[in-house]
Amino acid sequence: MEKNKLPIYIVDAFAKEAFGGNPAGVCILNHSIEDKEMQLIAKEINLSETAFVTIDENSLKNNEFNLRWFTPKVEVSMCGHGTLATAQVLFEEIGVEENEIKFQTQSGVLVAKKGENGIVLDFPIDKYEMVEVPVELLKAMGIENCKEAAYGKNTKKLILRVEKEEEVLKLTPNFEGMKNLNFNIDVKGVGVTTKGREYDFITRYFNPWAGINEDPVTGTVHTALAKYWGDILGKREFKAYQASDRGGEIIIKIIENGRMEMIGKGIIMLKGEINF
């Protein structure tokens, strides 16, 4: 039986240098495969997300590509670092000459373009609503003083704001305890955030429900954080930092029509072929 052979890359996204930011897999689909095979590849790569981008004569001609993302456990509807990583591969390895790429995704059309400070992602802003702080979650995460909680209406990310940077940095959540909780809202990850000393705000992000205990740098949670911190600080441009062990810097600009830009760099760390 003939094996499937697909090009695959690992890219450090939102990284200033190698081994920083958030590593994403990027798998090039030069022929169709089944969804279950994409899920198995993502499990095999075992990064927080693996992106699957379809490349054929038509997509190259129109500079518009179908894009999907899978964690080791589930497919997700939006992924910032996986989109940045895919754009880096298309620009640097596939030879896309245009300055702007369009991706057809479950979250609509997402745009990536070349910028002075890296790749610029055009994403929808996620509006939020204030919610009651889930006491059981605070206990499982070891958060003693939560100022307030906000909930992203589209991404379903829960944002917990604390007072000091040290409270974010010292967190050691009980991930098994988090997974066993029942919520009255659909929670797809938790961002713990505070105003930064060197940055407008810093965040750490946890999603054990999707097989990602702590994500190094998370674009999607920043689609809610942009609006949230914009309302608090009265600003439309931010320098944000995700304070994971690897760490990652994101430049954020709120633009028009409910959209925002996230700017970061991608570094291709590995390229090869997956056979199955």
RAPE-V511912 format. One record per residue. N is the residue number from 1. OMEGA is omega in whole degrees, -180 to 180 (NA if undefined). Layout:
# RAPE-V511912
n: {N;N}
omega: {OMEGA;OMEGA}
This chain:
# RAPE-V511912
n: {1;2;3;4;5;6;7;8;9;10;11;12;13;14;15;16;17;18;19;20;21;22;23;24;25;26;27;28;29;30;31;32;33;34;35;36;37;38;39;40;41;42;43;44;45;46;47;48;49;50;51;52;53;54;55;56;57;58;59;60;61;62;63;64;65;66;67;68;69;70;71;72;73;74;75;76;77;78;79;80;81;82;83;84;85;86;87;88;89;90;91;92;93;94;95;96;97;98;99;100;101;102;103;104;105;106;107;108;109;110;111;112;113;114;115;116;117;118;119;120;121;122;123;124;125;126;127;128;129;130;131;132;133;134;135;136;137;138;139;140;141;142;143;144;145;146;147;148;149;150;151;152;153;154;155;156;157;158;159;160;161;162;163;164;165;166;167;168;169;170;171;172;173;174;175;176;177;178;179;180;181;182;183;184;185;186;187;188;189;190;191;192;193;194;195;196;197;198;199;200;201;202;203;204;205;206;207;208;209;210;211;212;213;214;215;216;217;218;219;220;221;222;223;224;225;226;227;228;229;230;231;232;233;234;235;236;237;238;239;240;241;242;243;244;245;246;247;248;249;250;251;252;253;254;255;256;257;258;259;260;261;262;263;264;265;266;267;268;269;270;271;272;273;274;275;276}
omega: {-179;-179;167;176;-176;174;-180;-177;166;-175;172;-176;-175;-176;173;-178;-179;179;175;178;-176;179;177;169;175;-179;-179;178;174;169;-174;172;-177;179;-179;177;174;180;178;177;179;177;180;179;171;168;-176;172;168;-180;177;-177;-179;180;175;-176;-177;-179;178;179;-176;-179;-179;-169;173;-175;176;-178;178;165;175;-177;-172;169;178;-174;179;179;-178;-175;176;177;178;-180;179;178;179;179;-179;179;-169;-173;-177;175;174;-174;179;180;-175;180;174;177;172;-175;175;180;-179;-178;175;-175;173;180;178;178;-178;-176;180;179;-179;178;176;-175;174;172;177;175;-176;171;179;-178;175;180;177;-174;-179;179;178;179;-180;-178;-179;179;-176;-175;178;-178;-180;180;177;-174;178;-173;-179;-177;-177;174;176;-180;177;-180;177;-170;-169;177;-176;180;176;-173;-174;-175;172;-173;171;-172;177;177;177;-177;-177;-178;173;-179;173;172;-180;-177;177;177;-177;173;176;-167;175;176;-176;174;180;-179;177;174;175;-176;161;-172;-175;178;180;180;178;-180;-179;-178;172;179;-176;177;-169;180;-172;-180;179;174;173;-180;-179;179;-178;-178;175;178;-180;-173;-177;-178;177;177;-175;164;-175;179;173;-165;173;177;180;177;178;-179;178;171;-174;175;173;-179;-173;171;176;-180;178;175;171;-173;178;-178;176;-180;179;-174;-174;173;-178;-176;176;-176;-180;NA}
